[in-house]
Structures are given as structure tokens and as C-alpha cells.
Amino acid sequence: MPMGKYSRVDGRKSSNYCSTTTVVVFVALCLVGAWMFISSSVPVQNSDPSSQENVKRVAGENISKHFEDSPGDLPEDATKEDGNAVDSQSDSRSDVHDDPKVTEKESESTVEDNKDENRDEKAESKNVVEENQDGKTVSEEERKMETENNEDGKTEDRELNSGDKESNSEAGETQAQGNEANESDQTESEESSGENKSKSDDGEKNPDSGENANENNQEGAIENNVDSQENDQTSIEILPAGTQSELLNETNTQSGAWSTQVVESQNEKISQQSSIAKDQYGHGWKLCNVTAGPAYVPCLDNWYVIRRLPSTKHYEHRERHCPQEAPTCLVPIPEGYRRSVKWPKSREKIWFYNVPNTKLAEVKGHQNWVKVTGEYLTFPGGGTQFKHGALHYIDFIQDSHPDIAWGKRSRVILDVGCGVASFGGYLLEKDVLAMSFAPKDEHEAQVQFALERGIPAMLAVMGTKRLPFPSSVFDLVHCARCRVPWHIEGGKLLLELNRVLRPGGYFVWSATPVYRKRPEDVGIWKAMSKLTKSMCWDLVVIKTDTLNGVGAAIYRKPTSNDCYNNRPQNEPPLCKESDDPNAAWNVLLEACMHKVPVDASVRGSHWPEQWPKRLEKPPYWLNSQVGVYGKAAAEDFAADYKHWKNVVSQSYLNGIGINWSSVRNIMDMRAVYGGFAAALKDLKVWVMNIVPIDSADTLPLIYERGLFGMYHDWCESFNTYPRTYDLLHADHLFSGLKKRCNLVAVIAEVDRILRPEGKLIVRDNVEIIGEIESLAKSLKWEIRMIYSKDNEGLLCVQKTTWRPTESETITSAIIQA
């Protein structure tokens, strides 16, 4: 590559000293311009993650591209037009500083710096800026010629390196003088910079080398232009225009190889915020030193609190007991962990070392829950009540009462004490979503098995508090030997099911008291019959499954308050009018019933539309409400759905480097109307919609659409095992959390939930995007794509298998091994 060979003056005087000085200065400036033009065609690459804060990428499935053009794409004279503009431009760069020194050696320093191929573009820009600021006068003719040289830098550079004198006589004379001057200084240059000797020798002894270098630079420039055009085209699809809820809009401007001030300034803001975040969140990650190891769930494994509970009679030890300070450590990955088996094969088998537990196979293997088969854990599809497979059992329930109508009338159900969730897993074939839950108990990893299989499930227990769901949302509740004592203490636990069950919904109870005649079973059946009658539940049918040798009782919740008002005794009592049935976060259970809504405009007074109509049609009860975005709720609903369909189809499916065939378990960390989940309905995925406790309570609407979800406080740990989700989606979540939570702890929780190679998509303001990017880099995550416009940003990162080597010793009262 040509170096700045003609810029140094050896001090010899001539009769035309001024002319010589002027010519030498002119040639120096020409070479600086040529050097910058060539350098700008080659993007700077750096493998060190800490030095990549200015690199913004749009990633394909396997490889990332530079999303923004290099600042060096701007011609040199563009930075010289206005001294004030130069000052402003240089101030906006974190690594460009003004130097007040004005000496003759500055020109020397400029060209010597250009000889160092390790100098970055900003250092070169700095020298040019300083030359303009130190009072050196550049004539209009020289400026014009310099611009021409920039426009045709490759030709000029080739002429200078080969000593070509076929240009005009003045240029030829200048070139000869420059060659003579450079020869006198070559020895000094070699002594002071031995590493550049070969480059200087090549410049004089091998005339072809300059041409080869320029040809390579020309090819690089062409490739860079092509990449820029591809990136501009890709950017059109990144964030499509949408409705009022659209946060980011893309431009159709085709910039080619040229960057724009909008792009440069906006990305610099992200870079600055990332730098600030790096200082603020320069977190030294450590492994969690806990007895639960790779299965650590902070709010369920807080043994310091659990061992001090006054009672465990009501399963208090299985409930949430979150640490006072959310953990910021990382959960280790099991030795031998492998990428999860893809759906639908995962329903039948998973890798043993991903969930290395054999106890359940030993205890429940004879019931076809799970078996160990070589390097796999296999799931024959059985359960305690359906040893011969879940599909037969599912058909048995519908045959017992056809009005259940799986996938039509009954779309969203609750499966209590789900085991490994085979019941919910096979219901997916019927277009039924089952919210399956079980506690983290002696049946170790049952919920983790379910999630690893790609089946919806969560950790929860029927204890002393309400379940994290709104009232009247489940079309059906199922319990197959779920080990819950429904009949005790005034039926408090069964009354909680009554709260979440939709009026007119069904309770399917498949348990030994239904079909066995042992004294204990008979006693429970009598108590349940009395309780359900006082709750006004109608016993629809009792049926026996001869193949599995079990039976099921199916109850129906009333759709009016007539029965409640005509009971001879108010037992169980009706709840107070002030009791909000939708309040569900850390609310204690009460042994009471809420009245059934009868007003035609109130949710719960009518059954939802059949699936899939209910997904797209605004519910009848939205007409009287104002939406989250300020418009009429029905209009907001439609606009939100349209927005997310555009984002998913035009951006997420193709533009952010996600291979959707490897995605199964998804969580929307801040769902509003469930539009993101609704837009994914045609993919073989399921979405857990989370409505944060400090957000508008739109969870009932999500259920009304035939989707499901739960309430959660993201300042605390989520009730799931580590490594259970393939993709997390956070739409303007972190900016709100930053005000009240430890953002490092939140990202540690994200890391805990995500599977290795799982993705996190963040849409938020530029400041938050920069902070999340910095934290992701500190975790060695891959930045798949980052983009910003109008102070809003989009970031997609991928978790890696990196874990810190040190173990964190937790000495506080969070965990005591």
C-alpha cells in the first residue's frame, strides 16, 4: 500500500524555496487525501468485543454484516468546508481531541502517522483537522485539485508510486522534487520505523506493488458499496411502517456507499450510551454457588427463608419466597448439555444430559411418564390416569361430554398437577392451549421435562395465594390425580379454581374418589359432592374409561346468580363487593365465591367466539372501554394486531437473523393485547404472554383471544427452570424496569431463562438499547442485529454457552447451602 513518501522536507535550500515548500505541502495534502480515500474503502475489523461498540450489524442466519457505513466514506474535503462544522464533528467523536500545538512538525507527524497501518481512520481525520486549524493556508486551487485527487484517488496514487511523468509539467516537476526529497530521508525513516521498511522498499523497488494494492483497494471499495446497498435494502424490511403503536419506521432512502448524518449521529448516540452503560454496568459475572446448581430457581430455592417458615401445612414451602435482592449471578450449564431436540420430535424424546434426572423415570416409568433410553429421555405419552396414551384419554373426555368441543369451544385450559405435561402436549393437536403447572417438589424436574419437550408449563402450587391469573379466563380446568385436597377447609382451593374458571366452563376431575370404593375415596367423594353442590356446580356426567381403568366426573360452572341467591345457606359465602376477582399478585386465598357477571356489556356474561375467530375479532365487552394507546379499545385492538402482523412478517421472520425452525418456546415479556403472539399463530411455536404487574391489566383480553399468559414482576425471578425458552421478546420493557429494578439482575434472569443459542429481541429507546447491548457483550452474547431511528432502537442478541470460571460465594441471607 502506498505510504506518505513525499511529505518530508530535508532542509536543503533552493533559489525558489517558497515555491518548493508550497509544492511539497500540496503533495502532502494530496497524499493524505488519497490515503484517506483508500482507507475509507476498507472497513475496520476488530475481534475484541470490547472494541466493537461502534459496530452496528444486521445479521443473517449464519453471518453478520456491517449495518452502517464507515465514517471514512465521507470525502476529506467534506470535513474541511466549515471550521465550525469540523469542530462539531470532532466533538461528537469520543476518541478525537483537539490539539492546540501549531508547529512545523505537525505536517511531519501527519505523514508519519499515515505510515503506521495500525492507525485507525479517526486518527487520520484528526491530523487533517489539526492541519486546517493550525493556520496553514490552502489555496482555492490546491483545494480544488485535492478534491479532484479524492475523486480519482486510485489513478493519482498509481501515478505517484510509479513515478509517472506523463502528467502536466508542474505535476511532473513536483513529483521529481518529491522523489529527490524522499530519497534523502529514506534511511532515517527505515531506522526510526523498521516495521515499515518493507513497505518503503516496495514503493521504490517494486512499481507494480502500488498498482496491485490499488486494485485490491478498488475491489474492496466495490464490495463495500455492494454491502452498503444490500444493507440499505435490508433495512427497508427491518421495521415496517404501522399504526400509532408503531415505534420504529424505516426509510426507503438508498444511500449507496455514503453514510448520512442521521445514521451517523443516531448510531453514535447508541455507541455513547453503550460506553456509558459499560462503565455503569461493568459487571463481573460469577456463577451462582447454590445447592440447586443448574436447576436453580431463585424464588423457589430460597432455603434460608423456607427453613424458617412457621408452617408447611398449606404447601408454603412450595410457594415463592424471593430473595430481598435479586441475584446477579449466572446459573451453570449442565455438563454435556446439547442443543434441544426440535419440535415435534421433542415431544417424544429429549437429551438426557439437558435434564439429567432419573428419579421420575424410576418412580413413574411403569405409568409411561418417562423412560431412560440410551442418551435420551423418552416420553411414551402416558400418565397416571392414561397409561395407554394421552390421545385416547383426550378423546374419552370429549366422548363423555361432546359440548367440550376441543379446539372450538374449549381453547384455553388449565391443567393442575400436570406431571410431564403429556396431556397438554397432545392437546396441541386439537388446537388447545393448556396452561400446565406443578410445584417444584419430589417429582423432580417434571415441569422442566415438559418445557424441554416444547410443551407449555410453569412452576406453581395450590397453596395459600391466588394463582397469577385473572378471573373467568379458562374454558376448562383439568385435574388427573393432581394430589390437591379440594374438599378441605371449606373448599378454599376449589374456590380458587372457581375464580379462574369461565362461567359455563368445565371442571374435569379424574381421580380415584370418582371410580373407587375404598373408604377413603368414598369419604372424599361425599365431601366433594356436598361442596360442588353448594358452589352451584352442575355434575354433568360421570364416565369410566375401560381401557385405562379410570373414571372422570365433569362439572359445569353456572352462568347466572340464581342458584347462589336461592341456596338455603350462604356457604361457601359470596365474596364482598369490594373484593376484586382479578387481583392475583400475592393475594391470599379466601373461601368465598364471586358473583357471575350478568350485564351483557361485561366480560364473562357471554362465551367467546369459537377458535380461531376469537383471535382476530375484538371481544364484545371492549366497546365501552378506552384502549391502552388512547383510542377506543376496539380500534386499538385492531391497530395493535395489524402492527404486529407487519413487524413479524416483514421484519422478525426474515430481517434479524433468527432461524425460526429452531424456535419453539417463546415468551413475550411485556404483552399488551397479545398481538405479537397472535401474529405467530401460523408457526409451530407457543407464546407465554406476560403482563407486568405495573402495566395495564390486559391479560383478560389475551385469554379472550384464545391465548394465555400470567402476571409477573420482573424485579423478581420468574417461576420456570433455567434454559427453558428459545426466544424472549421485550417491547419497551427495560426502560420501565430501570426506574425500579436492578437492570443487571434482570439481565441475569434473562440469561437464566434463555436456552444457549436462544435469542432476546429488545425494542426500546436508544439509551436502553445501548445499556442492554453493553450487558449482552459482557455476557459474551452475539449481537445479531442493532438498529435505531428517531431515538428508538431494535436489538437482537443471541446467548452463548459462555460461563464464568469462578463460583460466586453467596454470603448474604439469600441462599444457605
N, C-alpha and C positions, 0 to 999 in steps of 0.2 A: 504494500500500500504506500502511496507517495507520502513523504513527510515534508514538513515545512523547511525546505533546504535553502531558500533564498532570502530569508528574513534577517539574518545576522549580518552586521557590517563590521569589518575588521579594523576600522580606524584609519585606513590609508586615505590620504587627502588627494584630491584631484582638482584640476582647474575649474571643474564645474561641480563643485561639492554639493551645492544646493540641489542641482538637477539630479545628481546621483542619489542623494538622500530621499528626494521625493519619489524617485522611481522605485527605490528599494522598499520604501514604506508602502507604495502602491502594490508592488508584487506581494509583499507580506499579507496585505489585506485580501488580495485575490486568493492567495493560498488558504487563508483562514476560511474564506467563504467556500472555496472548493472542498476543503476538509469537512466543513460542517454539512455541506450538501451531501457528501458521500456518507458521512457518519449517520445522517438522519434517515438513510435508507435501510439501515441495519438496526432492528430493534434490540434493545439491551436485554440480555437474559441473565438471570441470576437464580441459581438453585437454592439459595438460602431463603427460607420462608420469611425470616425477619426482615429481609431487604426487599420484599416484594410488595410493599404496601401501596406502591403506585401502579401496580399491575392490575388491571381490571379485565376479567375474562368472560367470554361466552363459551361454554363447554358443549361439545357434542357428547356422544355416548362414551367415547374412549379417550378423547384428547381435547385439551383446552386451547382456545385461541385468544390472542390479544383482542380485547373488545374496543379499546380506544386506540387512536393513532398516536404515535410517538410525538412528543412536543417538538422534536427535531424536524418534523415535517414542515414547520414554518420556515420560509427562507430567511437568511440572515438579515436582509435589508428590512424585513418586516419588523424586526426588533429595533431598528435604528431610526425609524421615521420620526419618532417623537421621544425626546428625552424623558418627559414625564411618563409616557407610556412604558418606557423601558424600566423606569423606577418602580412603577406599579407592578409590572410583570415580574420583576426580580423579587419584589417584596412578597409576592404570592407564593414563591418557591421557598420551601423550608431550608434548602441547602444552598441558597445563593445569598451572599453577603456583599455589601458594598465595601470597596477598599479605597480609602481616601488618598493613598500614596500616588503621586504623579511624578514618575521618574522616567528617564530614558530607557531603563532596564525593563520597563513594562512590556515593550514590544518584544524584547528578548524572551521574557518569561512566557509571553503568549505562544511563540512558536515552539519553545522547548516543551511546553505543556502539550502542544499538539503532537510532539514526537512520542509521547507516552500513550501507547494504545490502550492502557487500562483506565485512562481518564474518561469520565462519563460526559454526556452531552451537556449537562448543566455547567460543568467546569469550563467547557469551551465557550458556552454562551456568556459565562461570567467574564472571561477575558475580553470578548468583543465588547461587552457593555462597558468595561473599565476603559478600554481604548477610546470609546466615544466620550466618556466622562472626564478624561484627564486633559482635555484641551487640545488634542491633536486635531488639526483641521483636515477634513477630507473634502476635496473639491467636488463640485457637482459632476464634473466629467469623470472623476475617479469613481464616484458613487454609481454613476450610470454604467461604467464599464464593469464595476464589481457586480452589479445586478445582472448584466449580460453573462458574466462568468458563472454566476449562480445558476442561470437558466441553462447554460450549456457547459456545466462543470466537468462533465466527463471528457469532452473534446479538449477543453483548455488544459485539463490535468494531463492528458495524454501528450499534448504538445510540450508542456513544461518538462515532463520526465524524460522525453526522448531528445530534448534539445532541438526541436524542430524550429527552423528559422524561416519558414515559408510564410509567416505572418507579416504584418506591416513592419517597416524598418525600425520604428521606435520600439515595438514589442521585441523585435529580434535583438536590438542593441541592449535593451533592458535585460533580456534573458542571458545574453553573454556576460554582462556585468554581474548578474546574479550568480552565474556558474563560477566566475572567477572569484567572487567573494566567498562562495560556499567552499571552494577548494582550499582556501587558506584556513578555514575553520574546521575542516573535516577531522583533523587529528584531535583537536580539542574536544570535539563532540564525541568521538569514539572513546576518549579517555574518561569523560565525565558520565557517559551513558553506554557502558559496554553492551547492555542488552539490546540496544537499538542499532548496534554496529552493522548487523547483517542487513537491516532494512536500508541503511545509508548506502552500503555497498551495492545492494540490489538496485538502488535508484540510479547509480552511476554505471555499474558494470553490466547490468542486465536490462537493457532498454525495454525488453518485452515484458518485464515483470509489471511495469506500470500499466501496460495495456491489459494484461491478464487480471490485475487487481480491479481495474475499472470495469472490465467485462463482468467480473463476479459481482461487483457493486451494482452494475446495471441490472443483472439478473435478480439480485436481492431486492432492488427497488421495484422491479416489476412484480415480484412475488408479494412484496409488502402492499403494493397497490391492489393486487387481486384480493389479498386477505382483507384489506380495508373495505373493498366493495362487498365482499361476502358478509363481513360483519355488519355493514350498513343494511344489507338486505335482510340478514337475520334479525336485526334489531326491530324491523317492522313487525315481526311476529312475537317479539318478547312480551310486550304488554299492550294488548289491543285496546282500542277506544271502547268505552262502555257507557254506563249510565252515570247518575250523580254519585253513585258509590264507587265509581272507577277512580282509583287513586293515582294511577300512572298511565300516561298516554304516550304513545310512540310517535315519532315524526317520520315522514316519508322522504326527508331530505337525503339526497345522495351526495356525500362529501368526497367520495373517491379516496385519494391518499391524504387529503387535507383534513386536519382537525378543525374544530370550531371553538370559539371562546366558551360557548355554553357547555360543551362536553368537557373541555379542559378545566374550566372553573368548577363545574359540578363534581367532577371526579377528584379534583384537588381537595374539595371540601370533605369528601369521603376519606381521602388519604389523611387529611389533617385530623379528622375525628378518629380515624383508626390509630394514628400516632398518639393522640391524647388518651384513647382507650387503652393503648398498650402500656402507657405509663400508669394509668389508673388501675388497670386490671392485669398487671404483670404478675399473674398468679402462678405460684409454684405448685403444680398439681401433684398430689400424692394419692396412693392407694388407700382405700378405706380398710382400717385394721379392725375388722369385726368378725364375730363368730359365724355369721351367716355367709361370709365370703362372697362368691359370685351370685348368690341369691338374695342379696341384701335389699330389704325394703325399709327405708329409714323409719317410717311411721308405724310399721308393724313389728319391727325388731328392736324397739327401744326397751331393752330388758331392764335398764335401770328403773324405769317407771313401772313396767309390768310386774316386777318382783315386789313392788311396794303397793300394789293395788289392795284395797281392803277386802275385796271380794272378786271372785271369778265366776260366781253362780250364773250370771247372765252373759257369759262369754265376753266379759270386759277385756280379758287378756287377748282377744282376737280383734278388738276394735283398734282404731287409730290412736296412737299416742306419739305425736310428732315431737322431735327434739326442739328445744327452745330456739336454737339456732340451726337453720337448715344446713346440712353437711355440704362441704365444698370438696370432698374427696371423690375419687373415681373408683367405681366397682371393678374388681378384677374380672378378666375373661377366663372361663374355664379352659384348662389345658386340653388341647385337641379340638377346640371349637372350629366349626366349619360353617360355610355359608348355608343358610337354611334351605331345606328342600322346597322346591317351588310348588305352589298350588296347581292342580288339585292332588298331586301325589302326596303332598304333606299331610293330607287328611288321614292317610293310611300309615305313613311312616315318617320318622324324624331321625336325625343323627343322635346317637346315644350320648356322645360327649358334649352336645349342646345343652342337654338337661340330664346330667349323669346321676340319675336316681333310680334305684331298682326296688325300693320298698313297696311302691304301689303295685308293681308287677308281681311281687311275691304275695301280696295280700289280696289283690283283686284280679289276678291273672285268670282264675277259674271262671270269672264272670265276663271275660273278654274285654276288660277295660284296656289293658296294655300288656304287651309281652316284650321280652328282650330277644331280638333276633339278630345275632351277629353284631355288626356295628350300628344297627338300627334299633329304635324302639318302635314297635308296630302296634297298630290300633285296629283290632278286628271290627270295631263299630258297636261293641256290646256295652252293657251297663248292668247295674244291679237288677233292674226291672226288665231289661231287654237283652238277655244273654245271646239271643239269636239274631241280634242286629237291630239298629235303631230304625231303619226304614220300615220294617214290619210293624214295629211299635207305633210309629208315627201314623201309619195307615190305620192301625187298630183304633187310635184315638178318634180320628175323623169318622171312621165307620160307626163308632159308638154314638157320635152326635154330628151328623153331616153339616149342621149350621156353623160349625167351627170354620170350615172352608179355608184350609191352609193357603196362604198366599193371596187370598182375595179379601175376605172379611178379617181374618186373623193374620196380620202382617208383622207386628212388633210384639214380642212376648218376653216374659221374664222367667228364666229357669233357675230355680232356687236349689242350691246344693248340687251343682252341675257335674261334679266329678271331672272327667277329662273332656266334657262338653261334646260328646258324640251326638247327643240328641240335637243340640243346636247346629252342629256341623252338618248333619244330614238334612235338617230342615231348610238349609240354604237351597237345596234342590227344589224346594217347594216355594221359593221366593219369600221365605220367612226369616226375619232377623230376630235372633234370640240373644237377649242380654243375659248371659250365663254368669253366675257368680258362686263363689265358695270361699271359705276362710283359708288363711294360711295356717293349716293345722297338721295333725299327724299324718294325714293323707298327703304327704309332702309333694309339692310341685304339681298338683293336679291342674291348677289354673295355668301354670307355666307350660305344662304339656299342651293344653288347649291352644294357647297363644302361639306356641312354636308350630303347631299344626296349621295355623292360619284361621282359627275359629275365634269369634269374639268372646271375650271373657274378662272378668275383673275379680279382684280380691275384695270381699265384703262378708259381713256376718249379720245375721238377725240377732241383735244384742239389745242394747239399751237406747239406741238412737235411730232416728229415721234413716231410711235408705236415701242416697243422694239423688233422688228423682222427684219431679213434680207429681202432683196428684192426677189421677184419672188419665193415665197415658198408655198403659199396657193393655193390649187387646185380650191377652190370655196370660195366666200365671200357671207354671207347671212345677210340681214337686214330686219326684220319684224317689222315695226312701231318702228324703233330704235331711232326716235326723233333726227336724225342728219340732219342738213340743208346742204345737199350735194351741192346744186346749188349756194350757195352764195360765194362771194369773189373769183371769178374765179375758183370755184370748188376745192379749196385747200384741203378740206377734202376728196373728192372723188379721187383726185390725189394721196393722201396717200394710199388709197385702191389700186389704180393702181400700186403703187410701190411694194406692198407686194403680189399682185396677180400674179400668174404664167402666162407667155404668153400662150394664148389658154385657160386660166381659165375662170370661170363664175362668174358673179355677179347677185345674186338673190335678187330682190327688191320687197318686198311685203308691200305696203303702200297705203294709201288712194288716192294719186295722180294717181295711176295706174288704179283704177276702179271707182272712184267717180267723179262727175261732178260739184262739188261746185266751185265757182270762185277761191278760194284759191288753191284748188287742181289742177284746170286746169292751173293756172299760174305756179305752181311748175312743173307740167308735161312738159310744154313747155320749161321751163328753163333747166330741166334735159335732154330733148331730144336734145336741142341745144348743151349742154355741152358734153354729151356722144358721139355725132356725131363728135365734134371737137377733142375728145380724140381717135377717130377711134374705139370705141367700137361698135360692131355689135349687134343690137337688134334682138335676135334670135326668141323670142316668147313672147306673152302676153297671159296669160291663166286666167280663172276665176274658183275658187273653189266654186261650188254651195252649198255644204254642209255648209261651214263656211261663205259664202257670201263675199269672198275676192278675190283679183286677184294678180298676180305676173308677173313682167317683168323680163326676163332673158337676160343678156348681155354677150358678149364674148370679151375678150381682144385679140388684134391682135397678130399674130406670126411672123410678119415681119415689116419692117420700111417703106414699100411702101406707105402706107396711110399717114404716118407722112410727108414724103417728098413731097407728092402731095397736101397737104392742101393749099387752097387759102390764108389762113392767118396762121401765126405761133402763134396760140392762142388756148389753153394754150401753152406756149413756151416749147421747149425742154430744158432740164437741161444742164448746162455746162459740158464739157467733164471731168472737174476736180471734179465734184460732184459725190461722191461715194454713189451709191444707197444702199449699205449695212451698211453704217454708221447710227446708230439708237439710240445711247445712248445720251439723252439730246440734240438732234439735232433739230433745229427749222424747221417747215414745210416751204416748198416753193411751189409756184403754178407753177410747171413745171413737165415735163414727161421725164423719161429716155428712151433711145432707147432700142429696143428689141435686145437681143443677136442673131446674125446670124451665127457666127463662129461655126462649128459643134463640136468643142472641148470645147466650153464654156458652162457653166451651164445656162440653160434656153432656149437653142436652140432646145432641144428635150423634149418631155414629159417623165416623169419617167416610169419605168416598172410598170405594174399593181400590186396591192397588192395581195398576200404577197411577190411576187418575189422581189420587191424593197427593202424589209427589209434586205435581205441577199446578194444581188448582188451589187458589187461596181459600183457606177454610171460611166457613160461613160466619164465624164469630170475629173475623178480622175487620169487618165493615165498620164497626163502631169505634175503632182504635186508631191512634196515630202511630206511624211506623218509627223505627229506630232512626231513620235518616230524615225524619221531619215531615214526610208526606203522609197521605192516607196509607194505612198499613197494607191494604191490598195492593196499592200501587208500588209501595216499597218492596213488597214481596216479589212482585213480577220483575221489577227493575233489578233486584239483587240476583235473582235466578238468571236473568239474561246476562248480567255482568259476569257471573262465574262460568257460565257456559262459554262465553267468549274467551275468558282468561285460560280456561282449561284447554279448549280446543285449539286456540291459536298460539298459546304460549307454553303451558305446562307440558302438554303431550309431546312437543317437538323441540322447544326452544331452550330448555335449561339443563340438558344433559342427563335426563333420567330414563333408564330402561324400565319401562312400566311392566314388562313381563316378570320382573323380579320383585315387584311391589305387591304386597298382599294386605298387611295390617297398617292402617293409616289413622292418624289422629289429627283432627282439626282443633288446635289448642285454644282457639277463640272463634267458635262458630257463632254466627248471628242468626240467620234464618236457615242455616244448613245448606246454603246454596252451593258451596264447594263440594260437599258430599253428594248433593243431588246431581251435579254436573258430571260426576264419576260413575253414575249408575250403570252405564254400559260396560264398564271394566270389571274384571274379576277381582274386585277389592271390596273391603268394608271399611267404614269410617266411624271412629268413635268421636262424636261431637261433644266438645267440652264448652260449657258456658261458665266463664269465671264468675265467682260469687259477687264481684263488684261490677259486673256488666248487666245490661238489660236482660231481664229474665225471659228469654225467647225459647227456652228448652221445651215448653209445652207445644209450641208451634213446630219444632223439629220432629217431635213424636207424631204430631198430627199429619205430617208429610209421609209418614211411614219410615222414618229414620230413627236413630236412637242416640243417646248420649247421657251425660251426667254433669252435675255441678262439681266445681273444684276450685281450690285456692292455690294458685301457682307459687305462692310463697312457701308452700309445703310440698312434701313428696307425694307423688301420685300412687294410687293403690294398684300397682302392677309389678311384676317381676322385672329384673333387668333384661335388656336385649329382647324386647317383645314387639317393637314397632319398626316397620320398614321406612316410614315417612312421617315426619311431623310438619304441620303447616301452621305458621304463626302470622296471622294477619293483624298488624298493629297491636300486638300483644305486649311486646317488651317495653315499648315506650310508656305504657301504663304501669307495668310492673316495676320499672326502675324507681318510681316515686315511693314505693313502699316495701320493696323486696331487695334482697342481695342478689344482684344480677349474676354474679359468679355462681352462687348456689343454684340459681335457676338453670344455668347452662350445664352445671354438673348433673342436675336432674334430667335434662335433655339427653346428656351423654349416657346416663344410666338406662333410660328407656329405649334409646335407639339401638338397633342391631348394628354390628360392624358392617360398613358399607351402606348403612341407612342414610337417608337424606333429611336435611332440615331446610325448609323454604321459609324465608322471612320477608315480609313486606312491611316496611315501616319508614320513619323519617331517616334522613341521611345520617344524623348523629348516631341513632341506634344501629343502623346498618354498619357503620364504622366500628362501633364497640363490639357487636356480635362477630364481625369479621376478625377483629383482633383476638377475641377469646377463642374463636374457632382455630386460628393459626397456632395459638398457644397449646391447643389440644392436638396439633398436627393433623387437623382435618384438611381435606382438599376443598379449595374454593372452586366450585363448578361453574358458577356464573355470578356476576355482580353488575348491577346497572342502576342508574339514578337519573331522575329528571324532576325539575321543579321541587327540589328538596324532599322528594320521595324516592325510595330505593327498593330494590329487589335483590335478594341474596339467596343463593343455593349452595349449600356446603354438604360434604359427604364425610361421615365419620370413618375413621380408620381403626385398625386394630392396635394402635399405639397405646401403651400403658406406661406410666412412670415406674421406675425401678424401685424407688423407696416405698416403704409402707408407712402410712400415717398412724401415729400413735394418738388415739383419742383419749385424752386425759380428763376431759370435762365430763359432765353428767349426761352426756348424750348416750353413750354405749359403754357398758362394762362387760368385757368378755367373761 
